[in-house]
Amino acid sequence: MLTGKITVKGQVTIPKEVRESMGIGPSDFVYFTPLGEGKALIATRNRPASALFGMLKQRGPKREKPLSIEEMEAVIKRQRLETGLAGMRK
């Protein structure tokens, strides 16, 4: 388990390994969602769907026409609304 230290100003130092694995650096936003029992979910700013291009292989039957970036963004927005993450800033 990795640890970070909270300063007197309430700032948290995120361990280097965690920053690298999350792909975050100076000026990036990190979101904390309390889960109870002393736990929290840490998430980074959502990246545009275009950043994911080519990351996943097609599964199942192929579509006649691939989704456009706009269609992917709409799916992501709908999922964020359904999971309660709609308040996160882009």
N, C-alpha and C positions, 0 to 999 in steps of 0.2 A: 504494500500500500504506500502511495506517495502522499506527502503532507505539504501544506502551504501554511504560511504564518500570517496572522492578522495583525496589522499595525494599529497604533493608538488612534489613527484616523479611520479605522474600519476597512482599510484596503487589504486585499488578499494577494499574496504572491502565488501564482500558479506555477507548479513545477515545470521545468523545461521539457521533460518527456511528455507531459500532458499537452503543453502548448504546441509542441511539434506534431503530436498525433492528431490534434484537432485542427492543425493548420492555422493557428492564430498568432498574432503578434501585436506590437504596439498599435494603439488606436483602434483595434478591433473590438467589437462589442461581444460580451458574454452575458447570457441570460441565466438566472437562477430560479428554479421552480421548487419551493419547499414541498417535500414529500411526507413530512412528519417523521417522528421517531429519530430525529437528529440527522435526517438525510435530505439531500437536495439533488435535483437534476440540473446539470450544467449543459447549456447548448450555445452554439455560436450563431451568428447572424446567418439567416438563410441566404444561400447563394442563388443566382439566377439559374434557371434550368439549362441555359446554354453552357454553363460550366460543367455540366454532367454529360455532355455529348460524347457518345462512344464508350461510356463507362460500363454499361451493362450489355450483355448479349441478349438477343431476342429469345423469348420463351413462348411456347405455345404457337398457335397458328399465326402466320404473318398477316398483317393488315395490308390492304391494297395500297393505302397511302399512309406514310408515317405521320405521327402527330407533329404539328408545327410548334415552334417555340411558344407562341401565344396559347395554344391548346395545353401544352405542358404546364405553363404558368397558371392557367385556370384550374387545372387538376390540383396543383400544389396549393393554390389559394383555398380551394374547397376543402382539402385535407386539413389545412391549418385551422380553418373555421370549425371543422368537426372535432378536432383534438384540442381546441381551446388555445391555440398558439397565435391567433389572429392579431393580438395586440403587439406582437414583436415588430419592431421597425425594420425596414429594409436597409 
